[in-house]
Structure formats: C-alpha cells, structure tokens
Amino acid sequence: MGQAGMAEAAVRYLRSVRTTAPEPVDPLPRPELRCVGDDERAPLEPREFRRVLGTFPTGVAVITAPPATTADSPADSPAGFACQSFTSLSLDPPLVAFMVGRTSTTWPRIARAGVFCVNVLAAHQAELCRAFAVSGADKFAGVTYDAAPVSGSPRLSGAVAWIDCAIHAVHTGGDHLIVVGRVNALGTGDDDPDGPLLFHRGRFTRLTD
C-alpha cells in the first residue's frame, strides 16, 4: 500500500469507529501549490541532513494511547512512543500534530484507539524517554501513570504538561505520517525547577538561566 493509501485507510477507519461527530471546521480557500519534481530535488546525504537539522533544539514528548480491544487483539495493552516531532498547529479549533515513521509498530495501535495523549517530559525524565524509544519492550513496566480525563490515554506522572486528543486527520509526509489531533483537555503537571527535557545535537539537555 502506498503512502496515500496508508493515510486514507487510517482516516477511513477512524471515521468508521468515531462515535461523536467533530464540530465542523470552516473551510478556507486552498492556496495554489506546486509540487517539486523528482528531477528538481538536490541530492542530500541523510547523515548531513540529520546533522544540520539537529541544530534545532526540540522538546521531548511521549505519545500514549489506551488499549484498543479488537477481534484481532482482544487483550491489548497501552501504546506509547518517544516523539520529538510534536507541535501546536491551530488555536481555533485547538489542534496539535506529531509525526510518526510509517514503519512504526506503535502507530497502528494508536490509530486503532483513535485517541492519544501527549506527555511533555521533564528534564529528569531522560531515562523514561529512552525506555519509550525502544521497540518491542514492555514500555509501561514500572511506569506510574493515570488516565487522561477524556480519552483514557496514559498520563505519565512527572510530565510537565499533558494534552488529551482525538485523532482529527492523518496526512502523508515522505517516510512519515503527519497526525493531527483535536485537543479535548490539557493541563500542566507539578512545577519542575529544571523545566522540560530538550534534545539538541543528538543528546538530551535542559534549559539553563
């Protein structure tokens, strides 16, 4: 299945299981877009691309989702993965977005749930981030969390902020999917004197005065 097919399949599934219709969003005029042709793309070495983009510091979040019980997976467990590519998107309606690799094994479980919670990690939670970056492990072993108020997604203890969302749309973006979430609830955790966890030039860091 191609990139567009994967996104369309996810959207069709979400529409089929959605129990409440989202509030309508007024359409805006579509800008005229021009796609870049394959013969116009300058050759880029992936390692250099990653090195240069790594100069842009980002926050670190863990995207979580509740168990999604299906015929294929009747006893599912919560899902979660570490994410740097999270951003706010719209104020009205309140939308956020994150990017996930198309080969991710966690994304299909989040898509089945149809909801997710963004946990913005605190500076002391680097080890927690590493645990959620591992594929195939029991990521929630020993992790303290409660349920986000609307979706029931795991809300990790100690996070500096949490954003409880329903999946609003899914778009393709190269080797990643762009997941847009509609915010249903959000809040901040206990004040952390060290602030949020940051990632810069391939390593974790934190804010300084």
C-alpha positions as CSV (number, residue, x, y, z in Angstrom):
1,M,0.0,0.0,0.0
2,G,1.4,3.4,-1.0
3,Q,1.8,6.5,1.3
4,A,-1.6,8.0,0.2
5,G,-3.3,4.6,0.7
6,M,-2.0,4.2,4.2
7,A,-3.3,7.7,5.2
8,E,-6.6,7.2,3.5
9,A,-7.1,3.8,5.2
10,A,-6.3,5.3,8.6
11,V,-8.8,8.1,8.0
12,R,-11.5,5.7,6.8
13,Y,-11.0,3.5,9.9
14,L,-11.2,6.5,12.2
15,R,-14.4,7.7,10.6
16,S,-16.0,4.2,10.9
17,V,-15.3,4.0,14.6
18,R,-15.9,7.6,15.6
19,T,-18.9,7.8,17.9
20,T,-19.4,11.5,18.0
21,A,-19.0,13.8,15.1
22,P,-16.4,16.6,15.5
23,E,-17.5,20.2,15.4
24,P,-17.4,21.5,11.8
25,V,-14.4,23.5,10.7
26,D,-15.0,26.3,8.3
27,P,-13.1,25.5,5.0
28,L,-10.5,28.1,3.8
29,P,-9.6,28.8,0.2
30,R,-6.9,26.3,-0.9
31,P,-3.7,28.0,-1.9
32,E,-2.2,27.2,-5.2
33,L,0.5,24.6,-4.6
34,R,3.3,23.4,-6.8
35,C,4.9,20.0,-6.2
36,V,8.6,19.6,-6.5
37,G,9.5,17.2,-9.3
38,D,11.9,14.3,-8.6
39,D,14.4,15.8,-11.1
40,E,14.4,19.1,-9.1
41,R,15.5,17.6,-5.8
42,A,19.0,18.4,-4.8
43,P,20.8,15.2,-3.6
44,L,21.2,15.2,0.1
45,E,23.2,12.8,2.2
46,P,20.9,11.6,5.1
47,R,23.7,11.9,7.7
48,E,24.3,15.5,6.8
49,F,20.6,16.2,6.7
50,R,20.2,14.8,10.2
51,R,23.3,16.7,11.5
52,V,22.1,20.1,10.3
53,L,18.5,19.7,11.4
54,G,19.9,18.5,14.8
55,T,21.0,22.1,15.5
56,F,17.3,22.9,16.1
57,P,16.6,22.1,19.7
58,T,13.2,20.4,20.4
59,G,11.2,19.4,23.4
60,V,10.6,15.7,24.0
61,A,7.3,14.0,24.5
62,V,5.8,10.6,24.9
63,I,2.7,9.9,22.8
64,T,0.4,7.4,24.6
65,A,-2.9,5.7,23.7
66,P,-5.2,3.4,25.7
67,P,-5.7,-0.3,24.9
68,A,-7.7,-0.8,21.8
69,T,-9.7,-4.0,22.1
70,T,-10.4,-5.6,18.7
71,A,-11.2,-9.0,17.4
72,D,-7.5,-9.3,16.4
73,S,-6.2,-8.1,19.7
74,P,-8.8,-8.7,22.5
75,A,-6.3,-8.1,25.3
76,D,-4.3,-5.1,24.0
77,S,-2.1,-3.0,26.3
78,P,-1.5,0.7,26.3
79,A,0.7,2.0,23.5
80,G,3.4,4.7,23.6
81,F,6.5,6.0,21.8
82,A,9.0,8.8,22.3
83,C,8.5,11.7,20.0
84,Q,10.4,14.9,19.1
85,S,8.3,16.0,16.3
86,F,5.3,17.4,18.2
87,T,4.0,20.9,17.6
88,S,1.0,23.1,18.2
89,L,-1.0,23.7,15.0
90,S,-4.2,25.7,15.4
91,L,-5.8,27.8,18.1
92,D,-9.4,27.7,16.7
93,P,-10.1,24.9,16.5
94,P,-7.5,23.7,19.0
95,L,-5.2,21.3,17.0
96,V,-1.8,19.8,17.6
97,A,0.3,17.5,15.4
98,F,3.0,14.9,15.6
99,M,5.0,13.0,13.1
100,V,5.5,9.2,13.2
101,G,7.5,6.9,10.9
102,R,5.5,4.9,8.5
103,T,7.3,1.7,9.7
104,S,6.4,2.4,13.4
105,T,4.8,-0.7,15.1
106,T,3.2,1.6,17.7
107,W,1.3,3.8,15.3
108,P,-1.3,1.2,14.2
109,R,-2.2,0.7,17.8
110,I,-2.7,4.4,18.3
111,A,-4.8,4.6,15.1
112,R,-7.0,1.8,16.4
113,A,-7.6,3.6,19.6
114,G,-8.4,6.8,17.7
115,V,-7.1,9.0,20.6
116,F,-3.8,9.9,22.2
117,C,-2.2,11.9,25.0
118,V,0.9,14.0,24.5
119,N,3.1,13.8,27.6
120,V,5.7,16.6,27.6
121,L,8.7,15.2,29.5
122,A,10.5,17.0,32.3
123,A,14.3,17.4,32.4
124,H,14.8,14.5,34.8
125,Q,12.9,12.0,32.6
126,A,15.6,11.2,30.0
127,E,15.6,7.6,31.1
128,L,11.9,7.4,30.7
129,C,12.2,8.7,27.2
130,R,14.9,6.1,26.3
131,A,12.5,3.4,27.6
132,F,9.7,4.6,25.3
133,A,12.2,4.8,22.3
134,V,12.9,1.0,22.5
135,S,10.9,-1.2,20.1
136,G,9.3,-4.4,21.3
137,A,9.8,-3.9,25.0
138,D,7.1,-3.5,27.7
139,K,7.4,0.2,27.8
140,F,5.0,0.7,30.7
141,A,6.7,-1.7,33.1
142,G,7.3,0.2,36.3
143,V,5.9,3.5,34.9
144,T,3.5,5.4,37.0
145,Y,0.5,6.9,35.2
146,D,-3.2,7.6,35.4
147,A,-5.9,8.1,32.8
148,A,-6.3,11.3,30.8
149,P,-9.8,12.7,31.5
150,V,-11.4,12.3,28.1
151,S,-9.5,9.6,26.1
152,G,-8.3,7.5,29.0
153,S,-4.8,7.5,27.5
154,P,-1.9,7.1,29.9
155,R,-1.0,10.4,31.5
156,L,2.6,9.9,32.8
157,S,3.5,11.0,36.3
158,G,6.1,13.8,36.5
159,A,5.5,15.2,33.0
160,V,5.5,19.0,32.8
161,A,2.3,19.1,30.6
162,W,-0.2,16.8,29.0
163,I,-2.6,17.2,26.1
164,D,-5.5,14.8,25.6
165,C,-6.6,14.5,22.0
166,A,-8.7,12.7,19.4
167,I,-7.3,11.9,16.0
168,H,-8.6,14.6,13.6
169,A,-6.7,13.8,10.4
170,V,-3.8,11.9,9.0
171,H,-1.6,13.1,6.1
172,T,1.4,11.6,4.3
173,G,4.8,13.3,4.5
174,G,7.6,11.3,2.9
175,D,8.6,8.4,5.1
176,H,6.4,9.7,7.9
177,L,2.8,10.3,8.6
178,I,1.5,13.6,9.9
179,V,-1.1,13.0,12.6
180,V,-3.3,15.9,13.6
181,G,-5.1,15.8,16.9
182,R,-8.1,17.8,18.2
183,V,-7.4,18.8,21.8
184,N,-10.2,17.9,24.3
185,A,-8.4,18.6,27.5
186,L,-4.9,19.7,28.7
187,G,-3.0,20.8,31.7
188,T,0.4,21.1,33.4
189,G,2.0,18.9,36.0
190,D,3.8,19.9,39.2
191,D,6.2,22.8,38.8
192,D,9.6,21.3,37.9
193,P,12.6,23.5,38.8
194,D,14.6,22.0,35.9
195,G,12.0,22.7,33.3
196,P,11.3,20.5,30.2
197,L,13.6,17.9,28.7
198,L,15.3,19.1,25.5
199,F,17.1,17.3,22.6
200,H,19.9,19.0,20.7
201,R,22.7,17.7,18.5
202,G,21.9,14.1,19.3
203,R,21.8,14.4,23.1
204,F,19.5,15.3,25.9
205,T,19.9,18.7,27.5
206,R,17.9,21.2,29.6
207,L,17.2,24.8,30.0
208,T,19.8,27.0,31.8
209,D,19.5,30.5,33.1
